[in-house]
Amino acid sequence: MRFTLDEMATECSDLHIAMLVTGALAGCLVLHPLTGGVIKMRQVAVDSIFQGQGIGQAMVEYAEIVAIERGFTRMELSARETSVGFYLKLGYETLGEPYEEVTLPHRKMAKPLI
């Protein structure tokens, strides 16, 4: 992906979460504050050598705690179609029809944070 200068400037106000395993970066994600109590989870990634070990789930659950602590009431995300099942298991729901983003099929998903 390529970012514009404006997009890079916006990153400064985003929350970046990383998971380290014995000093190695195993996964990361970005939380981008929106309006009306909504925060968007973006750029969720787990290194292939760490996949299947619960790291993605742990990061998402931690991100939800961080969002709640900062007063957000709803998490939104744009999930690749292949990841929809992962987010459904964590309580997210699909919204609307599938669409293409960065040349891949995606679904908008959301979850109330309580």
LINURCOR-V849899 format. One record per residue. N is the residue number from 1. RES is the residue in one letter. PHI is phi in degrees with one decimal (999 if undefined). Layout:
# LINURCOR-V849899
n->(N & N)
res->(RES & RES)
phi->(PHI & PHI)
This chain:
# LINURCOR-V849899
n->(1 & 2 & 3 & 4 & 5 & 6 & 7 & 8 & 9 & 10 & 11 & 12 & 13 & 14 & 15 & 16 & 17 & 18 & 19 & 20 & 21 & 22 & 23 & 24 & 25 & 26 & 27 & 28 & 29 & 30 & 31 & 32 & 33 & 34 & 35 & 36 & 37 & 38 & 39 & 40 & 41 & 42 & 43 & 44 & 45 & 46 & 47 & 48 & 49 & 50 & 51 & 52 & 53 & 54 & 55 & 56 & 57 & 58 & 59 & 60 & 61 & 62 & 63 & 64 & 65 & 66 & 67 & 68 & 69 & 70 & 71 & 72 & 73 & 74 & 75 & 76 & 77 & 78 & 79 & 80 & 81 & 82 & 83 & 84 & 85 & 86 & 87 & 88 & 89 & 90 & 91 & 92 & 93 & 94 & 95 & 96 & 97 & 98 & 99 & 100 & 101 & 102 & 103 & 104 & 105 & 106 & 107 & 108 & 109 & 110 & 111 & 112 & 113 & 114)
res->(M & R & F & T & L & D & E & M & A & T & E & C & S & D & L & H & I & A & M & L & V & T & G & A & L & A & G & C & L & V & L & H & P & L & T & G & G & V & I & K & M & R & Q & V & A & V & D & S & I & F & Q & G & Q & G & I & G & Q & A & M & V & E & Y & A & E & I & V & A & I & E & R & G & F & T & R & M & E & L & S & A & R & E & T & S & V & G & F & Y & L & K & L & G & Y & E & T & L & G & E & P & Y & E & E & V & T & L & P & H & R & K & M & A & K & P & L & I)
phi->(999 & -117.2 & -115.5 & -78.8 & -61.2 & -63.4 & -65.1 & -65.1 & -64.4 & -64.4 & -55.8 & -62.1 & -94.5 & -80.5 & -99.8 & -107.2 & -118.7 & -129.4 & -113.5 & -107.4 & -124.7 & 45.0 & 84.3 & -97.9 & -70.8 & -96.4 & -167.5 & -158.0 & -157.0 & -127.1 & -110.0 & -115.8 & -64.5 & -112.1 & -105.1 & 66.0 & 79.4 & -102.8 & -129.3 & -107.4 & -90.1 & -135.3 & 51.5 & -75.6 & -149.4 & -125.6 & -55.5 & -56.4 & -72.8 & -107.5 & -67.5 & 82.4 & -111.6 & 85.9 & -68.6 & -60.2 & -61.1 & -62.3 & -65.9 & -63.8 & -62.4 & -66.2 & -59.9 & -63.7 & -62.5 & -58.6 & -63.1 & -62.0 & -59.6 & -95.2 & 89.5 & -81.9 & -117.7 & -150.2 & -107.3 & -121.1 & -159.1 & -115.8 & -96.9 & -59.8 & -53.7 & -70.5 & -105.7 & -57.2 & -58.5 & -57.5 & -72.7 & -59.7 & -63.5 & -95.7 & 94.3 & -83.2 & -120.8 & -81.2 & -127.3 & 72.6 & -92.9 & -60.5 & -148.3 & -99.0 & -141.0 & 43.2 & 66.0 & -124.9 & -69.6 & -131.9 & -134.7 & -76.4 & -136.0 & -154.5 & -151.5 & -71.6 & -103.4 & -127.8)
